Amino acid sequence: MAVRSARIAGVMAGAAVLAGLAAVPVSAQVLDGHPGEADRTVVAGSRPAWATPQAKVSGVDGGQQREVKLALGLRDQAGAQRLAKAVTTPGSPQHGKFIDQRQFVERFGPTAESVGKVQDWLRERGLQVGEVAANRHFVTARGSVDQLQDTFGIKLATYRKGTLTLAAPESEITLPRALGSAVTAVLGLDDSDRAVTATSHRDRVDGRGAGTRPQAADEPNQYCARYWGEQNNTAVPQKYPAGRQSNANCGYTVPQVRAIYGLTAANTGAGQTVAATGVYASKTIVADTNRWAAEVGGTPLAAGQYENNIAPGGLPTNCQGGDGEQAWNFEQTMDVQAIHATAPAAKIIWYASKDCLAYDGLNRAVADNKASIISNSWASSARDNEVSPATRTQFEDIAIQAAVQGQALLFSSGDTGDDSMGSRAPGVRFPVASPWVTSVGGTTVAVDKDNKVVFTAGWESAGNTLTGGKWVPQNDKDGRFAGGAGGGVSSFYDAPDYQQGVVPSSANGKRAIPDISALSDLYTGMAVGATGKQGYGKGPSGGTSLGSPLTAGIFANAQQARGVTRLGFMNGALYDLARDTAAITDVTPQKAGMWTNGMGVPTGVTAPTGPGDYLVDVDDKPQSIQTAKGWDRVSGLGTLGDRFVERFAK
């Protein structure tokens, strides 16, 4: 698992560009000859770019059962976009004047009549009609592949995409003209979103990762460091000066994490509700979190403080292979414990998707409108220009509703750096590149014995292996790269207004990520306690999956300090603080290294496996990106400073 701007918040550059995000998805092309429905139109952009004839593997079993979600578009999308811009733009007369979910649906949502027509048509086609989302964004249906192919006028085939074999239509989806203006996307026919994965990064809990489990601080022959430099293996070459080389840490405690961000006893997130979204739902989350809190200086969850919100119909099965549920359960545990560490009095809701598409949980969190801050530590394996336009459109509809309602959406920027593993050119993944989300990048943070920050660097790790008494840079298919915060420039989205004048011109007028950054490096990670296949285990964990919920908790503290329960989409205010060094600390390269006896890397990144002597160079530009003065593609504006809560609350 891995895997996130100046004056005007949450807005694409210009209304014309905004409107382009949700361009009418149904073309005027008429398709004759479909049984019983001669007048049909194409759902433009419903076939992903990777589903090429050259990549085709085979057909799909016609008897296979599949569930699909029909996304219904906003009734007045242009009006919703204008309102989202107004309520999220600092200085606007409407800034902060949010509306609730009932008002949003009445004003902008699909009509009940449209929903009814879609349901009736699906039943006529012999499909089993299921849940309708509270905001009417999704209508769920189920049937065999044969039924679905006939219903949507397509043939399904499987295609090779990297190491995955995914199903997708061989041609664009079609619908009766009478429904074409209502339905913007059909999810579930295209498997690209089934590759949505949690992005937490750990190798040290339960021995489940690539490396070996480190001994905790209370075990004999401890090798991990409870703080920077507490343990430093002098039996290996010292590549860095005294004080700049340390053993990897044991996992920061709650007091250490809070000290990094200058949080005081008053910063509890009281009165706030924070959500996180994903797939599956851990049965041991409360017990694990309370045990973890006792071990790392935190506070236990109070009665009713935590809620597992599970969709009607229960949880999915076999997402991301055999270990999918355990991987997602760990992600959920990390999210909850990170939020609880930074905002110990905030209510936390976990929205578990009913299928392998994490959009379901996200949409429910927005439709419920109970949480004002929503952290999302997941991403598609596809880049923003690789997902279908229909998928992008339906996501933007969800994100715009969140903005209008005053909900902040945070996404982890990812754990694969510039995403150039193998022979790929650098790029950014979906949906973290959306201008309507706060993209959270990653940092490496060294804390001393007095809980003072020794240094903060960008999280971009380069690996070395001890060979012949010398540190030799690793040279596998990913070169020296051993994990790092996602960052780069979108191939699809134009630069939002809030980034103009702050992001360097090298972004060429496109949306650039991340926006802000937080603790993410596994080797200086936070201790997480979770129950896995081998029972309960606790150890250091990271990834931008950690950075996003940590930031969500700090945002909750800012709302508490302001005396409000929602401040809305955060990017405009964040970029307004770009030059306030007390609020946002610039992150620049640091010369330092961490010894470990086992490498731990994100999914998709290659590094040596098994025990050995390894040294991880900090922010040493193992790919094309590195921190720099001002905004950069690793840390964004920088990291939240020790007076962020105070300054942001103003």
N, C-alpha and C positions, 0 to 999 in steps of 0.2 A: 504494500500500500504506500502511497506517498502523501497529494496533492493534493482564493487569492483573489482634485487634481487641481486652477488658480481661483477664479472668481465665481464662475457659474457652475452650480453643482448638478451632476447627473444629466447632462444634456449633450447630445451630439451637436456638432458645429452646424447650426442652421436647421430650420424647420423642414426644409426640403429633404435634407439627409435623414432626419428623424423619420419622416414619412416613408422614406425608402426602406427602413427596416421592416416595415409591415406592408409592403406593397401588395396590392391585390393578388392573392396567391393562385387564383383560378384564371387560366387564360380563356380566350374566346374561342379556342379551337373546339369544334364539334366532332365527336366521335360517333359514327353510325355503326350499327350492327351489334351492339351489346344487347343480349336477350332482354326484351321488354323495356329497354331504356335507350331509345335511339339517340336522344339528345343528351350527351354527356360532355363534360368539360374536364380539362387537365388541371390537376393540382400542381402548379409549376414548382419545380425545385424539390419534389418529393423523392427523387432518386439521388443517392449520394454519389459524389464525384469518384469515389474509389470503386464503384460497381461497374467496371469496364469489361468489355468482352474478353480482353486479354487476361483479366484476373478471375474469370469465371471458373468454378470448379465443377459444380453439378447442379441438378435441380434439387427441390425440397420435397420431402414426402408429403403427399397430399392429405394423408390422414392425421398428420401432426396437428395438435391443438395449439393455437396461439391466441393471446389476448392483445387487443389493440386499444389505443386511446385516440378518439377523434377530438382534436383540439378545436374549439369554437373561438373565432376571433372576436375582438372587442367590437361593440356596436358603433362606437365613435372613436376610433383609434387616434385620429388626429387631435380630437379634443382631449383625450386622455393624456396624450403626449404634451400638449400645451400646459395642462394643469400640472403634470409631473414636473415640468420645467419651472413653473411659477412657484410651486410650494417648496422646491429644493434649491432655489437660487438665493443665496444671501443678498439682502438688499431689495429683493422683490417685495411689493406690497402684500403678496399672498404667501410669502415665505413662512413656513411652519403652520399654515392653515390647512391641516390635513383633513380628509374625510374618512369615515369608517367604511368597513367592508360592505355593509348594506347599501349605503349611499353610492359606493362605487359600482356595485352590480346594477342598481336601479338606473344609474346614469350612463354607464359604459359597457356593462356586461352583456353577453348574449341574452336574448329574450327567452322566456319560458317557451314561447311558441317555436322558436328555432330549435331548442332542445327537443321538444316534442316531435318535430318533423324528422329530425335525425334519428331519434329512437324508433319511430314508426317504420322508417325506411330500413333500418338495421334488422328489425324483427321480420319485415317482409322478405328480406334476403335469407332468413333462417338462422340468424345469429342470436346468441344469448346476450341480452342487454343487461349490463350491470350498473355500477355506481355512477351517479352524476356528481361532479365536484360541487362544493357549496357555492363557488363563484361561477359555476357553469362552464368553466374552462375546458373540462374533460368530460366526455361521455365514453364509458368503457363498454366493450363488447368482446365476445369470445366465440370462436368457431374453428373449424378445421381449415387447413391451408387451402384445400379445394374450395371451400365456401368463401374464404377471404379473397382468393384469386378471382372468383367470379364476381364477388361484390364490388371489388375495386378495379376490375378490368386489367389485371396484371398477371404476370407469372413470376414466382419467386425462384431465385437461384442462390447458391452459395458462392462467395468470392473470397479469394485470398487477400487479406490485408495485413501485411507484416507477418507475424507469427499466428495470427488469428484467422479462422474461417468463419465468415459472417454472412448471414442471409440479407438479401435486399431485392427489391423489384427489378426486373429486367427493363422496365419502361416506367414512365411516370404514372402515378395513381390517377384514376379518373373517378368522377362523381356525377350524379345527375345534375343538370344545370340548376335545378331548383334548390339544391343544397350547396352548390359551389360557393356562393357568396358568404355562407356561414362557417364552413369548415376550412381552417387554415392549414391543418397538418393531420396526418394519421401516423401515430407512433406505434411501434411494435412490429410493423412489416419490415422496417429497416433495422438491422441488428447493431448499427454503430453505437447506439446509446446503451445497448446491453453491455458494452465494454466500459461503461462508467465504473470507475473504481475509487475506493477510498484511498487517501494519499498519505496515511501516517507512515512513519519510517522508524523501525526499531529492529534490533537484532538481539535484544538482550532480555526480553521477558519470556520466560518459559523455554529458553533455548530455541526459539522458533525462527531465528533469522540465519543469515549467512555466516555470522561469526559465532564465537563461543560466548556463553553467558558469563558476564563479569561477576566477580565476587562482590557482594554488597559490603558496605562499610563495617558491618558487624561480623563478618566472616573471617576465619583465619587466612593469613597470607593475602590480605586485601591488596588489590593492585589498582582499583579505580580510585579516583580522587574525589573527596567530598567537596572540595573547593579547588580553585585553580592553584596548581603547584603543590598541593598537600602530598601527593604522591608523584614522583617523577623517576622513571626507570633510568638510572644512571648506567645500567649495564649495556645500554644501546648508545650509539653515537648521538651527541648533542648537536643537532643541526642549528639550533637557535640559542641566543645568549641566555644567561641565567634569568629566570623569571618569564621566559617566553616559550618554554617547552614544559608540558605537563602530561601526565597520564589522562586519558579520557575520564570524564566524571562519572560518578555513581548515579547520577540523576538528581537534579536540583530539588530541594525541598520547597514547601510552600513559602516559608519566610524568605528563602533565597530568591524565588521568582518574584515575589512582591517587592523585594528590595531593588531588583533590577529596574523596576518602573516607578520607584519612589512612592509606592502605595502606603498609605497610613492606616491606622486602625479605623479611621472614619470612612475609608473607601471600601464599602461592603457591597454596593449594588442593591441596597435595601429598596424595596418598592419596585424593582425592575423585573422584567421577564425576558429571558434570553432563550432562543431556540437553536437547535442544531438539527440537521437533516441527514438522512442516509438510508441504508437498507438494513433490514433485520432489526432485532431489538434484544439486547442482552438480558437474560433472566437474573443475572447476578450483579447488575450495575449498582444498585443501592448498597448491597453488602460489600462489594469490592471498594466502592468509593469511601464508605465509612471506615473500612479497615485501612485503606490507603491514607486517609486523613489522620488517623491515629499514629501512623508510622512516619509521616512526613511533616508533622506540625500544622495540619489543617484543622478544619472544624467539620464535624459530621453533618450530614444532610438532616434538616429538620423535617418533621412529619409534614407531608404534602408539598415539600419544596421541589421535588422532582417528579416528572410525569413521563411515562412512555405513551406516546400517542400513536396507536396502531390503527391502520385503515380498516374499514369494514372488509371482511373477506380474509383477514389475517395476513401472514407474512409470506414472502416468496420462497421458492426452493431453488437450490443449486445455482445461485448467482456467482459468477466468477469461479466456477469449478468447485472441487470438493472442499477447499478451505475457505470458500467465500464467506460463509456465515461467521466463522471465527475471526477472519480478518475484519469484517465490518463490526463485530462486537468489540474488537480492540479499538477500532476507530471511535465508536460511540463512547467507550470508556475514557479515552484520551480527551475527547471533546468535553465531556461532562466534568472531568477532573480539572481541566485547564480553565474552564469558565468558573468553576467553584473555587479554584485557587485565587483568581483575581477578583471575583465578585461573590464572596462566600454567602451573602444573604439573598442573592438574586434567585428567583424561581427559574428552573431550567426545564424545558420541554424538548424531548427527542421525538421528531417526526419520522417514523419509519415508513418507507415506501411499501406499497402492497405488491410491487413487482420489482424487477431489476433496474427499472428506470428511476433514478433518484428524483426526477422531476415531480413525481407524484407527491413525495413528502414535502418538497419545497412548495408546491402549489397549495397543499393543505395548510402549511404554516402561514402562507400569505392569506388564504381564504379565511382562516380562523381569526387572524389579526390579533392574537393574544400576545405575541412576542413582538417587541419593537426592534429587536436586533436578532438577525438570523445568520448563524455561521454555517458555512458549507465547505466541508473538507473533502470534496470529491471533484472529479473532472472526467471528461470524455477522453478516450484515447485519440480522438480526432482533433485536428486543429480547427480554428474558427472558420477557415475557408474550406474545410473538408466536410463538415456536417451539412446536411441539406438546408437550403434556405427556409424550408418549411419548419424545420426544427428550430432554427434561429428565431423565426418569427414568433412561434408559440412561447419560447423562453422570454423574449422581450415583452410579450403581453403580461406574463407573470411579474417580471421585474418592474414594469411601469405601474402595475397595480400596487406593488409594495411601496414604490416611491410616493405615489399619491396618498397612501395610507400612513406615511411617516415611518416606514420600516426600513432599516438599514440592512442590506444584503452584503455579507462578507464571503469571499471565496479565497481559498488557498491558491497561491500562484503556481503550485506544482513543485516537484522535487527533481526534475530532470534538466535544470539549468536552461540553456537556450534551446533544448529539445532537439539537438543535432546529433544524437547518438547514431552510430553507423555512418551512412553516407548522406543523411538528410541535411538540408539547409536549415538554419535556425528558424524558429517559429514559435507561436503561442497556441495553447490549447483552448478549447471551448468548455464551459461558458465564461471562464474567468476574464476573457478579453472584453466582455460586454462593458460599455461605458456606464451602465446602470449599477455596477457592483463595485465594492471596494476590494481591490486585489491585495492580498497580504503576502508579501515576500518573506525572506528569512534572514536571520542573523546567527552568528556564533558569538556567545557571550561568556567571558571569563569573569568569575566572581571570586573574591579573596575570602580569607577566614573571617573577616569582619562584615561580610556581605556587601562589600564595595565593588563596583564594577572596575576591573582591571583594564579591559578593553572590550569594545563591541566591533565586530567585523561582519562583512557580508558572508552569508553561508554559500560558499562555492568551494567544495573540498577536492583536493588533489591527493592521490594516494601514492605512497612509497613503500617498498618492501625491503627489509634488511637482507642483503645478498652479499656474501663475501666480506662482511664487516662494514658495508657501505649502504646508504640509503639509495636505492635504485628506483626511479620513477616507474610506476606501473604502466604497462603498455599492452593492454588488452584491446578489444575492439572499440572501447570508449576512451582509449588513451589513459591519461591520468585522472580523468573525471571520476569522482566517487560520490556524486550526489550534490545537489545544490538547488537553491530557490529558483523557481521558474521566472523568466523575465524576457521581455522582447517587445516586438512591435506587431500589431495585428496586420493580417493581410486583407482584412475585410472592413473593420470599423474605422471610420474617420476619427480624428482627435476630438474629444469632447472639449467644450469651451474651458472647463476648469483646468485643463492641462496646458492651455496656450500661455506662453510666456514663462513657463516653468520647465517643461520637458524640452530637452535639446532639439535643435532642428534636424538632427540625424534621424529622428522618428518619421520624418517626411510627411508630416500632417496626418499620421495615423495614431489610433489609440495605442498607448504604450503601458506596459505593466512591469512591476507592481505599483501600487499607490503608497503603501506604507509597509513596514516590516516588523517582525517580532521573533523572539527566540524560536529557532527551528533546528539547529544543528544537533544531530543525535549525540555527538561526542561531548556537547555541553547541554544535553537535553534535560527535560523535566522528568522526575521519577513518576511512573504510572504503574498502578497496581491493578491487575486484571486476572480473571480466571480463564484459563485456556485448557487445552487437552490434558496437560500435565498438572492441572490444579492452579492455585493462585500463585502468581509471581509478580515481583516488582523490580523495575529497572529503568534505566534511562531511555527515553523515547523522544522522537522529534519528527521533523518534516514540517512543511508549511501547514500541515494538518494540525500541528500544535500552535503555530503562530496565529492562525485565524481565530480559534476560540479564546486564546489569551487576549487578543485584541478586542474580541466581542465583550469579554468581561470588563476590560478597561473602559470601553465605550459606555457600558452600563454604569460604571462609577462616575463618568462624566455627566450622564443624565441625572444621577442621584445628586451630584454636586450642584447641578443647575436647578434642581427642584422640579423636574419634569419626568414624564415616563416615556417620552419619545422625542428625539431630535431629528429623526428621519435620515435620509441618505447622507452620508458623512463626507463625501469627497469635496464638495465645495468648501466646507469649513476646514478640512484638512489642508487643502492647497492654499487657503488663506493664511495658514500658520507656517507656510513653507520656510519663512525666514525667522521664525521665532525659535531661537535655539534652546530656550527653556522648555518649550512644548515638544519640539521635534529635534532629535539629535541626528546630525548628519553622520553617515557611516562611510568610512574610507578604508582602504586596504591596511591590514596589519600583518606584520611578520611574526608568525607564531606557528607552533605545531603541537599535535597531540599523539602520544603513543597509545596503541591499542594492541591487544593480542588477537583481535578478530575484526575483520572489516564488516560493516553493515551498510548496505546500500539500498536505495529505493528500487521498487519493481521496474524492470526494464534497463537497469544500469548494471554493467558487468564489473566485477572486482574479484580479487582472489578470495577463495573460500577456504575455510578451515583455519586452525590456529597457526600463529606465527608472530613475527614482529613487524608491525606496520606503523608508519608515521603519516599522519594526515596534515598536509599543509593547509593553512587557513587562507581563504579568499585569494588563491594564487593564480587565478585566471586559467583553469584547466580547459575551459572552452572559450567562447568569444566574449563573455560578459564578466564584469568585475565591478565592484563598487568604485565610486568616484565622488569628487566634491559636487554637492548639489544632488539633483535627481539622477538616479541611475537605474539600470535594468536588473539589479539584484535586490536593492532595498527601497526603491522608489524614492520618496521624499526623505527617508531615513527611518529611524525607529522612535517609538513614543518616549519622550523625555520624562524626567522625574517630576516635572511640573505640568505635564500634559493635561491631567484631569482638571487642575485649577484653571489653566488657560483655555482649554476647550470648553469648559463650562460657561465661560463668558461670551 
